[in-house]
């Protein structure tokens, strides 16, 4: 590979006063070694002017004067580069690393979660193995004059400027493939004028040094195609399960269409947008005569052709896959780990990093087990997500982003605990309660709380119904029984208002953008499961917010520390305010809408149900642990989000049903070995209820507890008998054949030796199939191997 000589630092004078468009002195400076680069820019611009090419919007098409104005801007940018001293970049086509050291991701206690190898995300491929149909598709949509220009396409720049201004938004780009490669592999992605000028100059230099074929090859191996796939080969395997050499015309067009905005046209998340983008690529290929009319018609009718992913080999699975993806994306998007996406990718997958996370593998397993114990029919049951956080440290201990990261469903790798979020329903009410108490409104304040009402707002009449109809009630009872009309009156109280309520949401930890509208109090805005867990952790931590943490430390191969988390916290509520909220939310579990979440220890929480039962939440906590649970259908049905009502679900799902049951099961397991802790609850919170009911906020005495016996290796019948004899309820989950010894218990929660409330539920996992006969006719239960990690596994239909 021919190497371009290093360019030396050069000093040059400013352009002559009064220089005109055709004045060569404008770019040809004495002693300036790059005049040939700028001369080519000017020649291209002048050719455009002579040809009468379309100027930027705001001028008349074909107007030489309008074109001159736009070209003059380019020339001034060129003069900026040519009239100052700077150290230019050495141009040398980077080699794809072949001996990079793998990076490893570890759980909090030090166990290895997975190893990241560069080939998992990018597989370099020579251009000769990339079909021409793929090359043509990429060139058609990204840089139609790639084979003709010298690195910068002035016609494309003018056309993009006109289209963008006329359309009122950025709809076209003018960067060539060469410029895109320079930006991603050599420079950072800053969009400053100097950076764009340097990008153009380096693109021309690159094309002077290397062949078009090599530049296209480097580009195709560098560009990001979404879903963690860098390079066309990795993208082909990601979306089609085959090497790029085997893709069809329609698939080639789909890949090419992903480059500009992979997240927006992700075929897994948005197949309609992906299809529209693919068809646009096919249209451009036809227009540029890369394909025939018949090929165009056939490709338009073809399905997207996404691979039906086969179950991954067991040794390629790893626990907490959605959590691991969150860690990977955090590094890939943080410029502390590299200026360019390519640098960050190379560091993550080839830098030999040791990434230490906050994940508790046992707690992660318990979270997945709790969800499967309630929603045990994947595909028929709604989806669920769960996030557990230590409120004192912000450490994310568990994250379930869906029932099977390795599954074949279209959203398998979509993290349902993140994204843009879903409607929070009434689980947003405690945030407004926090604003009210902080602003001096006492919890005994009485508000009208009928079953339905119509309120006056600046936007017009606002009909409100739902939740308990209490007539009029204090904020305590309005929260415990989740009165919608009461909270609608609260947010319209001139001491609060939507703006202040939304402001408090941000202080507590909600990072998604919220609309400051009255209906926000009833969950009109979307929020993520992680955000809701983070917000409630502020209550559990007595008003001190600690941002969520996934990674505690990253070290390099030599042991030096690349990154270490610095504990951050901020008091956003007075401790007394948080204590009052905790006391009120204890009542939700003890006698309100969340009674199914009871865990026989002090706990607080809130239910939430979206309109039409499309989303259901339970977010609850003890002083030691916070967990947010969301239940809903990830994919929409006819007419919008699927409702969790019969016949879609056996029951109408509210926050107090499936989410509360999942939360209770998870917290019972996760806290089984931790002594109960009490909140700093105020001694008395006045309520409209009788004096007998006023005691609902008193701390419950701990129930009798028993030691859970071990059942690993037993048959389902033997394990059930063992657990029932010890006084526990039993829930059996059947795992697919091949998950372990057939017919035997391979997992249980709580685990053997744990302390649990007498009568609590113990979940056991049994592998499908007949158990082997006992050796030598013995009736002693077989002893199986330690329970395998079943993260990502789903019970069969």
N, C-alpha and C positions, 0 to 999 in steps of 0.2 A: 504494500500500500504506500503510495507516494505521499510524503509528508510535506505540508506547506511550510516554507521558511518562516521563522518567527519574525513578527513585525516589531521594529524598534520604536521606542517612544519618539514622538516628533512634535516640534513646536512650529506653529504656523500663525500667520497674521490674520486679522479680520478681513472680510471681503471688502472690496473697494466700495466707497460711497456711490450710490446712484447706479449700482449694477442692475442690468436689465435681464429679462428672461434669457435672451440669447447671448449674454456676455459670458464668455468662457472663464473670465477671471473669477466669476462667482464661485467656481468649484476647482479651478485649476490654480492652486497656490504654489508659489515657488518653494521647493524643498519638501512639499507634502507628498509622501510616498503612496497615498491611496487615491490620487486624483482619478485613476482609471475607474475605481468603484463609483465615485460620485458622477463621473462623466457618463457612465452608463445609465445612472438614474436620470440625469438630465436629458440624455438622448431619448430615453423612453418617454419622458414627460413631454418633450417637444414633439415627438412623433404623434402622441395622442392629440396634442393641440392641432397639428397639421391635419390629422384625420377627422377632426371635428367630433371626437368622442364625447359622450355625455358627461357634462360637468356634474358637480355635486348638487344636491337639491338646494333650492333657493335661487337657482339661476335657470335661464332658459336652455332647454336641451339643444346641444349643438352650438351654444354661444361660445365663441373663442374667448370673450372676456371672462365668462364664468369659469371656463376651464383654466384660464390663466391664474385666476385667484386661487383655485385649489392647488394647482401645480406650484405656485409661488410658496405656499405653505410647506410643500415637500422640499423645495429648494432651500428655504430658510432652515428647515430641520437639517438638511445636508450641510449647510453652512455652519450650523452649531457644532456639528461633529468635526468639520474640517478647519474650524477657526480656533480650536483649543487643543491643549496638550492632554493626552491621556494614554494610558497603557492599554494597548489593544489586546484582544484575546488570541491566544495561540490556537489555531484551528488544526485539530487532528481528530479524525473520526474515531470515537471511542469504541473500544472493543467490549463486547458483552463478556462479563466475568465468567471464567470457566472453572476457577478453583476457589470460589468464594466459600467462606466458612458459614455453616448453617447457624441460624439463631434459634434460641430455645425460649419457650414461655413456661413459667413455673407458677404453681398455685402458692397460696400464702404460706403454707407449711413446708414448701420446698419440693413437692412432687412435680415431676415433669408433666405438663399438659400436652404439649405438642412441640415438634421441631419444624421450623420454617425453612424450606429450601427454595432457592431462586426458581427452580423449574416448576414449583407449584404455581407460580404466578406469571412466569414468562419463560417461553421456550424459543430461543433464537432459531430462525430458519432462513436459509439462503433464498435469495430472490428466485432462483431457478426452480425452487419447489413451491413457490407461490403461484397458483394458476393465473394466467393473464386475465381471466374474468374478474379475479379479485383485485388485481392491479388496476384494471380499467374502471372498476366500480369506485375504488378509492379516488382515483384521479378525476373521475367524472364529477364527484360531489365536492371534493376538497380543493382541486387545483386543475381545472380542465386544460390549461395551457402549460402543464408541467414540462412536457417534452420540448417546448418552444422558448420559454422565458429563460432569463439568466440568473434566476434566484428571487427576483422581485417582479411581480406582475402589476404594472401600473394600471392596465385596463381593469383588472379585478379590483384594485383599490378604488378607482373612480366609480365603478359600477356598485361596489358595496356601499360607498359613501352616499351615493344617490338613493339606493334602495333603503338604507337605514333611516335617512332623514325623511324621505317621502313616507315611509311606513310608520314613523313616529316612535320606532324602537329598533334596537339592533337586531336585524334579521339576517344579514349577510356579513361575511368576513372577507378581508382582502389578502390575508396572509397565504403565501404559497406553502407547499409541502416542505420546501427547504427552510423557510422561515419558521414554520411550526417545529421542525426538528431542532433548529438553533435554539428556539425558546425553551423547549423541554429538556434538551440534553446538554446545552452549553451555557445558556443564560438562565436567570430566574424568570418568573412569570410576571414581573412588574410591568405595568402598562404606561410607564412614563414616556415622554417624548424622546429623551436621550436613549432610553432602552430600545424603543421602536426603531430609531435611526441606526443604532448599533446592530440591532437584529437584521435590518435590511443589508447593511454593509457586510456583515459576516456571512449572510446567505449568498451574496454574490461571490465572496471569497471562497466559500465552500464549493460552489459550483465550478469555480476556476480550478480547484484543486482535485476534485473527485468527479467520477462519472455520475450521470443521472441515475444509472442502475444502482450504484452503491448507495447514493443518497436515499433512494426509494426503499432499498432494503433496510437501511438503518432506521428510517421513519416507521416502516411497518413493524419493526421489532421493538420500537420504543413507545408508540402511542398507546393511550389508555382506552380500553373498550368497555369499561364498567365491570362490576362484580369481581373486582380484584384481578382482572385479566389484563396484563400488559403485553402487547404484541399480538399480531394476528394469529399466531399459532395457538397461544394460550386461549385467545378468545374463541377460536374454532372449537377447541376441546370443551371450553366452558359452556357454550351455547348449543353445540351440535354433537358433542361427544366423539369427534373425529378430527383427524389432522386437516389443516387448511387445504392440503392438496386434493382432498376429496369433496370439497363443498360444491354445491350447485350454484347456478346463476342467482337464484332467489336468495340463497344464504349469503352469497358474496355481497349482494346489495344490502342485506340486513347488517352485516358487519361494517360495511362502509358508512352506513347511516348512523351507526353508534358513535362515531368519532367526535362529532361536534358537541353532543350533549348526552353522554351515556346514561346519566341518571334519569333524564327526562324521557328517554325513549327506551328504557330498560324493558326488554321483551317479557321478562318475568313479572314485573310490576305493572307495566302499561303496554300490553300487547297491541292495543289499538293505535297508540302513538308510534310504536315500533313498526307496525305494518304501513302506516302512512308515510313514515320516513323511508322505509325500504322502497315503497312504490315511487317516491320522488327520485331516489337514486336510479331506479330502472328507467324512469322517464328521461333523465339526463343522459343515461347511457344510449338510449334510442336516439335522442336528439343529436348526440355526438357521433352516431353511427358505429358504436361499439357492438351493438346487438341489432338483430333484425326485428321486424314487426312480429313475426311468429314467436321468436324467443321472448320478446317483451310481453306478449299476451299470455304465454304459458307461465312465465315467472310471476306475473301479477296474480294469477289464479292459484299459485302454489301456497300451501300453508307455511307458517313461519319455520317449521321444521326443527323446533327445539327438541333436544334429546330427552327421552324418558330415562332419567338417570337410574341406572341399576344400583342396587345396594353396594356401597363401597366396602372393600375388603376390611375385615375387622381391624387389621393392624394399621389402617389408614384413618380410622375413626379416632376422635379424641373427645374428651368430656367438655361440656360447657362451650359448645362450638359458637353459639351466638356471642357469648362473653369474649371468646378469643377474637372473633371478628371485630368486636368493638375496640379491643386493644390494638389490633392491627391498623384499623382505620384511624385511630387517634394518632399513631405514629406517622402514618402516611400523610396526614393532613396538617401536621404541626411543623412549621418551618424551623423549629429548634433542632430538628433532626435532618436538615438539608434544605438548601434554597430551592431546589427544583423537585418536582414529583419523582423524577428518575433517580435523583440522589437519595431521596428518602426510601424509595423502593429498594435500591441497591443496599442501603444500610440495613433495612429490616430483613431482607431475605438472604443477604450475603455478607453481612457485617459481623457475624459471630456474636450477636448480642445475647445477653442473659437477661431476660425480661421477667421481673418478679412482680406478681400481681396480688390482688386482694382476695382472690377467689378461695372460698372454703369448699373443697370437693364434696365433703359429706353433706353440707348444707345445700349444695347444688343438687345432689342426688335426691335429697329430701324434698326439695322444691318440685322437681320433676315427678317424683313419686306422688306427691300431694295432688298435682294436677291430674295425673293418670288415674288416681283413685276416685276422682269425681267425674272427669270427662274421659271415659274409657272406650269411646267409639270414635276414633279419629276419622274425619271425613263426614261423619254424621253430626257429632257433637260440635259445638262452637270451639273456636280456638281460644287459647289463654296465654297470658304472659305474666311473669312474676319477677319482681326485683326486691332483694333484701339488702338492707344497709345497716351498718353499725352507726347509730346516730352520733356517737362521740368522735369518731374518726372519719366518717364519710366513706369508709371502705365498703365497696360493693361486694357482698359476700356470696351472692347468688344472682344469676340472671337467666331466666327462661324466656327465650324470644319466640317460641313456637314449639310444637310438639315433636318435630323431627327435622333437624337441620339437613340431614342426609336423605330425606325423602324425595319422592318424585313429583310432589305437588308443585305448582308454579311458584309459590311463595316460600319454598322450603328455607331458603337462605335469607329471607327478609326477617329482620329482627323486629318482632311485634312489640318489644319493649321500648323501641326507639322510634325512628321515623318522624312523621309529623304529628303523631298522637291521635287520640280519639276523644270524642265528647266525654267530659268528666261527670256529667250529671250532678247529683247533689254532693258528691265528694269534694266539690269546690266550696261548699258552704263554710267549712271551718276556716278557710282562708279569709272569707269576708267577716266571719266571727272574730278572727284575730285583728282585723282592721278596726272593727267596732270597739272591742275591748281596749285596744291601744289608744283609741281616740276618746276614751273616757266613758263610753256607754257601758253601764253595768250589766251583768248577765241576767239580772232580775227585770230589766227593761221589758215592758209589755208592748207587743205589736199585734195589730189585727191579724188573725190567722184563720180565716174561713176556708172551706174546702175549695172555693173558687172565687175569683174577683176580677175586676178589670181596673187597672191602674192607669193614671195619666202620666205620660212621659213626653219629652221634647219631640220624639218621633211619632207621637200619637197614642191612641189607646193600646194598652198592653194587657191582654187577657191571660190570667194565670190560674192554673189549677194543678192538682196533684199533691201527693204527700198527705200528711194528716190534716184534717180539718179540726182545729182546736178552738175556733171562735176568736179568742184572743189569748195570748200566752207569752210567757217569758222566753228570752233567748235560750234558756236552758232546755225547756220543753220543746221549743221549735227545732232545736238541733237533735235532741234525743229521738223525736218522732218525725223529723225531717219534713216540716211544713214548708211548702213552696211559697205560699202566699205571705207567710211571715217573713221569709228571707227576701222576697220581692220588695216588701215594705222597708226592710232594713237597708237594702242597697240604694233605695230611693230617698232614704233619710239624708237630709242636707249635710249632716255631719260625716257621711260616708261618700256615697256616689260611686259610679262605675270606675272613674279614673283612679280614685284612691284604692279601691278594691283590687284593681289590676296591678297597681303599684306595689301593694303588699304581696301579691302573688310573686312578683319578680324578686322581692326581698327574701321571700321564703325559699326560693329555689326553682321556680318555674322559668324555664329558658325559652319556651316556645312563644311566638308572638301572639298576644291576646288582644282582642278587640274590647275597648272600654264601653261596653253596652250593658244595659240593665240585666239582660238575660244571661250575662256571664255568671251571675250568682247561681243559676240553675244548670250550668254546665254547657252553655252554648259554644264555648271555645274548646278547642282540642288541646290536650296536653299528653305528654308521654308517660309511660309507666315509671320510667326512671325519674322524671321530674316530680311526679306526685309522691313517690317514695322520698325524694329529697326534701320536698316541702314539709311533709309530715315529720321527717326526722328533726326538723327545727322545733316542733312541739315536744318531741320526746327528749330533746337535749335542752329543755328549759329555755327556749328562745334563742339559742346560739346555732346559727347555720354553718354547717361544714360542707363544702362542695363535694359531690361524689368523686371518689378516687378509684381508679381501676389498676393503676401501676404505682408501686411504691419505689422501685429502683430499677435502673438499667445499667448494666456494666458491660464493658468491652472485653474482648478475649484476654487481654492482659490483666484483667481485674480492676482496671481503673473505672471510676464511676462516670458514666455519661449523663445520667439523670437521676435525681432523687427527689421524691415528693417532699415538699415543705408544707407541713400542716398549716392550713389556713382556716380561720373561723371569724365570724362576725356576729355580734349580738344584734338581732333584728327585732326581738320582742323582749319586753321586760320579763324577768323570770316569773313574776306574779301573774302576768297575762298568760304565759304558757301553762302555768300550773292550773289556772282556771279552765283553760281549754281542755287540758288533760282530764280534769275532773268531769267536765261535761261529756266528753267523748267516751269516758268509761261507762256512762249511763247508756250510750248507744248500744253497747254490747250487753249490759246487764239487764236492760228492760226495753230498749228501743228497737230500731229496725235491724240491728245486727246481732240478735241473740244467738244465731247459729254460729257465730264466731267465738263463742265463749271457750276459754282454754284453761279454766280453773286456776287462774292467777291474775293479778292486776293487769289489765290491758285496756287500751282505748282505741277507737277507730270510727270510721264513718263509711256508710254505704253510698253508692251512687248508681243511678240508672238513667240512661239517656232516653230521650223521647222515642217512642215506638219500640223501646227495649232493644235497640241496636247495640248498646254497650252497657256493661254492668261492671261495677268496681267494688272492691273493699280494700281500703287502706287502713291498716292498723299497726299498733306498736305497743311495746313494753319499754321500760327505760333502757333495755339492753339491745333491742332489735326492732327494726321497722320493716314491714313488708307491704308492698302494693301489688294487688292482683287485679288484672283486667280480663274480662271474658267477652267475647264477641266473635262474629264471623269476619275473617280477614278479607275474604273476597265478597264483592257485591253480588247481589242477585238482580232479578228484573226490577227496575224502578229504584235502584239504589242499594243501600246497605241492607243486608238480610236481618230480619227481625227474629229475636229469640222468643218466639211464641209458637204454640201449636199451629200447624203440624211440623214446623221446623225443629222444635224442641218439645220434649214431653211436657214441660211446664213453661209458664211465662217466667223468664229469668230476670230477677232483680239483683241488686247488689247484695241483698241479704240471703240469696240462695246459693248458687254455685260459687261465686267469688268468696263469700263468707265461709263456706265449707272448706274450700281450698286453703284459705288463710288459716283457719283453725287447725286443719291437719298439718300444714307446714310448720306453724309456730309450735304446736305441741311436740313435734319431732325435733325441731331445731333447738328448742329451749329445754329439752327433757333433762339434760344434765346440769342445768343452771338454776340455782336457787331463785325463787320468785323475788322480785324487787318491787317496792311500792313507789308510786308517784308522790310528789310533794303536793298532794291535792289539798285545797283549802278545806278546813274542817267542816264547813257547812256552805252549801250552795242552795239558796232559796228556790223553791219550785212551787208551781200551782198544785202539785200533787199533795196528797195527804201526808201527815207526818210519817206514816209507815213507809210510804214510797220515797220520802226524802232520804231515807237511808241507802238509796241505790248507789250512792257514791262512796259509801264506806267500803274499805278494803275487805274482800272476801277472804275467809280463812282458807288456808291451803287444804285441799282435799287429801284423803289418804292416798299414799303412793305405793307402788310395788315394783319389783325388779322384773324386767322383760326377759323371758327365757329365750335361748337361742334355738333357731329352727333350720339353719342352713344345712342342706343335705337331706332333710326329711321329705317325705311325700307330703302333698297338700293335706291329705286327711290326717296324717300324724301331726303335722305342724299345727293344724287347726285345733286338734284335741289338746295339744300341749299348751297353746295360748289360752284357750277357753278354760282349761283347768286352773290357769294362773289368774283368771278373772278378767281377761281382756276380750274385747270384740275383735273379730278377724275380717279383713278384707283381702280377697285373693285376686291378683292380677296375673293373667296368663301371657307369657312372653312367646315370641315366635320360636318355632323349632330351630335349633342351631345356636340358640343363645346360651346354652349350657347343657348339663346333663338332663335328658328328657324326664319329665314327671317329677323333678325335684325342686325344692326351694333354693333359689340362688341369691335372693336378696330379701331383707326385711327392714322395716323402719317402724318404730324405733329399733335400734340394734340390740343384740344380746348384751345384757348387763346394764342397759340404760334404766334409769328410774322414770316411771311414767305414772300418771294418775290411774288409780284402780278403775277398771271398766273402760279405759280409753281404747281407741282402735289401733290395732297393729296391722300394717299392710305387708303382705308377703308376695313375692314374685315367684311364680312357678313356670318352668319351661314346658311348652306343649309337648305331648307325647306320653307314652307309657313308661313308667320307671323301670329300671333294670331289676331283675329278680335278685333278692338278697343272696349274697354268697353263702354257699353251704346250707341253705335253707334257714338261715338265721332270720329272725324277725326284727333284729336291731336296725333302725333306720340307717341308710347308707350315709357315709360322710362325704360330702361333696367338696370341691375346691372352694376357695374364697369367692365371694360374689363378684362376678365380672362387672366392669363399669358399663352400665346400660344407657349412658347418656345418649340422647338422640333416638333411642329405640321407641317405637310406639306399639301398643298392643294391637293385635290383628283385628280386622273388621269383624 
